[in-house]
Amino acid sequence: MDLVVIEPLKQRHCAECHQGPLRFHILEFNAVICLDCADLAHLVYLPRGNAALTRRAREASSLWAVVIRHSRRRKRYERQGLLVEETALARAESACLADADSRARRRARDAARRAAEDVRFTATLTTKILHLYPSCPPQRAHAIATHTSERGSGRVGRSAAGRALDEAAVTAAVRAAVRHEDTAYDALLMDGVPRRKARARVTAATEAVLIAWQEEQ
C-alpha cells in the first residue's frame, strides 16, 4: 500500500509540533502531522509530468510517498507527484539524460507510425463514405473522414464503432458534417436556438443532401 501525503487546499498546522501552514502533511488517526514529525522531511518533491523520471526515481528510492490534492471540481483526490529521496532523484535524472536521445527517437518513430496509421484509416473511411454515398464529392468525403477520425478528438471516427467502419457510425459522421456545413444549423445555434430545436429545424435539409448523395451517379 502506498504511503500517501496530502497537499492541502487550506492552511493546516501540525497536531504535534504546531508548525504551519504546511505545504504537505500526512494523516494519522485523522490528525494532521507535518513531514518533520512523520520523519519524511528528508524527501524531495517530484511533480507529475515526466513518466520516465517518475518511474526511475520511485524505483531508486528506498522510501517514497504519493502526493495527492483534493479537486473541488472533480470532488476527488488526484495524484500530484511523488516525494522521493534526493539521491534517488539525482540518479533518475542522470539516467534520463543518458538515454534522452534514444527516447526522443522512439517518440519520433511512434509519432510517424501513428501518422501512417491515421492516413491509412482516413483513406479507408473515405472509401466507406463513398460506398454509402456514391454521389458525395470525393474531396468532401475525404474532408469528412479526416475531420471525424482526428486522433484525440473524441469524434465518431475515433470511437470503436467508427474504427470498425460500422455503417451507423459512418452515417452519423456524415450527417453531422452535412448538418454543420450544408444547413443553417450553426447559425441557429449562434442565435441561441437550443440544440434539439435547431436539429429539428434542419432535419429536412440534412436528409435531402444525404438522399442526393445516396443516388448512383
C-alpha positions as CSV (number, residue, x, y, z in Angstrom):
1,M,0.0,0.0,0.0
2,D,1.3,3.4,-1.0
3,L,2.4,5.9,1.6
4,V,0.2,9.0,1.0
5,V,1.0,12.6,1.6
6,I,-1.6,15.4,1.2
7,E,-1.1,18.8,-0.4
8,P,-3.8,20.8,1.5
9,L,-6.0,23.4,-0.1
10,K,-6.5,25.2,3.2
11,Q,-3.9,26.2,5.8
12,R,-3.1,23.3,8.1
13,H,-0.9,23.1,11.2
14,C,0.8,20.1,12.7
15,A,-1.1,18.5,15.6
16,E,2.2,17.6,17.3
17,C,4.7,20.4,16.8
18,H,2.1,23.1,15.8
19,Q,4.2,24.4,12.9
20,G,2.4,25.7,9.8
21,P,0.9,26.5,7.5
22,L,2.1,23.2,5.9
23,R,2.8,22.6,2.3
24,F,2.4,18.8,2.8
25,H,1.2,16.6,5.7
26,I,0.0,13.1,6.4
27,L,-3.0,12.0,8.4
28,E,-2.5,9.8,11.5
29,F,-5.8,8.8,13.2
30,N,-7.4,11.9,11.4
31,A,-4.7,14.2,12.9
32,V,-2.6,16.4,10.7
33,I,1.1,15.6,11.0
34,C,3.9,17.5,9.3
35,L,6.6,15.8,7.4
36,D,9.2,16.6,10.1
37,C,7.2,14.8,12.8
38,A,6.4,12.0,10.3
39,D,10.1,11.5,9.6
40,L,9.6,12.3,5.9
41,A,11.1,15.8,5.7
42,H,14.3,14.5,4.0
43,L,12.3,13.6,0.9
44,V,12.1,16.0,-2.1
45,Y,9.1,16.7,-4.2
46,L,8.9,15.5,-7.8
47,P,5.8,16.8,-9.6
48,R,4.0,14.6,-12.1
49,G,4.5,15.1,-15.8
50,N,7.6,13.1,-16.7
51,A,6.7,9.4,-16.6
52,A,10.2,8.1,-17.2
53,L,11.7,10.3,-14.4
54,T,8.9,9.4,-12.0
55,R,9.3,5.7,-12.6
56,R,13.1,5.7,-12.2
57,A,13.0,7.9,-9.1
58,R,10.5,5.7,-7.5
59,E,12.5,2.5,-8.3
60,A,15.7,4.1,-6.9
61,S,14.2,5.4,-3.7
62,S,14.0,3.1,-0.7
63,L,11.3,5.4,0.8
64,W,8.8,7.3,-1.3
65,A,5.3,8.7,-0.9
66,V,2.4,9.6,-3.3
67,V,1.4,13.3,-3.1
68,I,-2.3,13.9,-3.6
69,R,-4.6,17.0,-3.6
70,H,-8.3,17.3,-3.5
71,S,-10.0,18.6,-6.6
72,R,-13.1,20.7,-5.8
73,R,-14.3,20.4,-9.4
74,R,-14.0,16.7,-9.6
75,K,-14.7,16.1,-5.9
76,R,-11.9,13.6,-5.5
77,Y,-8.3,13.4,-4.6
78,E,-5.9,13.4,-7.5
79,R,-2.2,12.5,-7.7
80,Q,0.2,15.4,-8.0
81,G,3.6,13.8,-7.8
82,L,5.9,11.9,-5.5
83,L,8.2,12.5,-2.6
84,V,11.4,10.6,-3.1
85,E,14.9,10.6,-1.7
86,E,17.1,13.3,-3.1
87,T,19.9,10.9,-4.1
88,A,17.3,8.7,-6.0
89,L,16.0,11.7,-7.9
90,A,19.6,12.7,-8.9
91,R,20.2,9.1,-10.2
92,A,16.9,9.1,-12.1
93,E,17.7,12.5,-13.7
94,S,21.1,11.2,-14.8
95,A,19.6,8.1,-16.3
96,C,17.0,10.1,-18.2
97,L,19.7,12.4,-19.6
98,A,21.8,9.5,-20.6
99,D,19.1,7.9,-22.8
100,A,17.2,11.1,-23.8
101,D,18.3,10.8,-27.4
102,S,17.1,7.2,-27.7
103,R,13.7,8.1,-26.1
104,A,13.3,11.0,-28.4
105,R,14.0,8.8,-31.4
106,R,11.5,6.3,-30.1
107,R,8.9,9.0,-29.7
108,A,9.5,10.2,-33.3
109,R,9.1,6.6,-34.6
110,D,5.9,6.2,-32.6
111,A,4.6,9.5,-34.0
112,A,5.4,8.5,-37.5
113,R,3.7,5.1,-37.1
114,R,0.6,6.7,-35.7
115,A,0.6,9.3,-38.5
116,A,0.8,6.5,-41.1
117,E,-2.0,4.6,-39.4
118,D,-4.1,7.7,-39.5
119,V,-3.5,8.2,-43.2
120,R,-4.5,4.6,-43.9
121,F,-7.6,4.8,-41.8
122,T,-8.7,8.1,-43.3
123,A,-8.4,6.6,-46.8
124,T,-10.4,3.5,-45.7
125,L,-13.0,5.7,-44.1
126,T,-13.2,7.9,-47.2
127,T,-13.8,4.8,-49.3
128,K,-16.6,3.6,-46.9
129,I,-18.3,7.0,-47.1
130,L,-18.2,7.0,-50.9
131,H,-19.6,3.4,-50.8
132,L,-22.6,4.6,-48.7
133,Y,-22.9,7.9,-50.5
134,P,-21.6,7.4,-54.1
135,S,-22.6,10.9,-55.2
136,C,-20.8,12.6,-52.4
137,P,-17.9,14.7,-53.9
138,P,-14.7,12.8,-53.3
139,Q,-12.9,15.8,-51.8
140,R,-15.9,16.3,-49.4
141,A,-15.8,12.6,-48.4
142,H,-12.1,12.9,-47.6
143,A,-12.7,16.1,-45.6
144,I,-15.4,14.4,-43.5
145,A,-13.2,11.3,-43.0
146,T,-10.2,13.5,-41.9
147,H,-12.3,15.5,-39.5
148,T,-14.2,12.7,-37.8
149,S,-11.1,10.5,-37.5
150,E,-8.8,13.1,-36.0
151,R,-6.7,11.4,-33.2
152,G,-7.7,12.5,-29.8
153,S,-10.8,14.4,-31.0
154,G,-13.4,12.0,-29.4
155,R,-15.4,12.2,-32.6
156,V,-17.4,9.3,-34.1
157,G,-14.5,8.2,-36.3
158,R,-12.3,7.6,-33.2
159,S,-15.0,5.5,-31.4
160,A,-14.8,1.7,-31.5
161,A,-17.8,1.6,-33.9
162,G,-16.1,4.2,-36.1
163,R,-12.8,2.4,-36.2
164,A,-14.7,-0.8,-37.2
165,L,-16.4,1.2,-40.0
166,D,-19.8,0.5,-38.6
167,E,-22.4,1.8,-41.0
168,A,-24.4,3.6,-38.4
169,A,-21.3,5.3,-37.0
170,V,-20.2,6.4,-40.5
171,T,-23.6,7.6,-41.3
172,A,-23.7,9.6,-38.1
173,A,-20.4,11.3,-39.0
174,V,-21.6,12.2,-42.5
175,R,-24.9,13.5,-41.2
176,A,-23.1,15.7,-38.6
177,A,-20.9,17.1,-41.3
178,V,-23.9,17.9,-43.6
179,R,-25.8,19.5,-40.7
180,H,-22.9,21.9,-39.9
181,E,-21.8,22.7,-43.4
182,D,-24.9,22.5,-45.6
183,T,-27.7,23.8,-43.4
184,A,-28.4,26.8,-41.2
185,Y,-27.7,24.7,-38.1
186,D,-24.7,26.7,-36.9
187,A,-26.4,30.0,-37.5
188,L,-29.4,28.8,-35.4
189,L,-27.1,27.9,-32.5
190,M,-25.4,31.3,-32.7
191,D,-28.9,32.8,-32.5
192,G,-29.5,31.0,-29.2
193,V,-31.8,28.3,-30.5
194,P,-31.5,25.1,-28.3
195,R,-29.6,22.3,-29.9
196,R,-32.5,19.9,-30.2
197,K,-34.8,22.5,-31.7
198,A,-32.0,23.6,-34.1
199,R,-31.5,20.0,-35.2
200,A,-35.2,19.5,-35.8
201,R,-35.4,22.6,-37.9
202,V,-32.6,21.4,-40.3
203,T,-33.6,17.8,-40.4
204,A,-35.3,18.1,-43.8
205,A,-32.4,19.9,-45.4
206,T,-29.9,17.5,-43.9
207,E,-31.8,14.4,-45.2
208,A,-32.2,16.0,-48.6
209,V,-28.4,16.2,-49.0
210,L,-27.9,12.7,-47.8
211,I,-30.6,11.3,-50.1
212,A,-29.0,13.1,-53.1
213,W,-25.6,11.7,-52.1
214,Q,-27.0,8.1,-51.9
215,E,-28.1,8.2,-55.5
216,E,-25.8,6.5,-58.0
217,Q,-24.0,8.9,-60.3
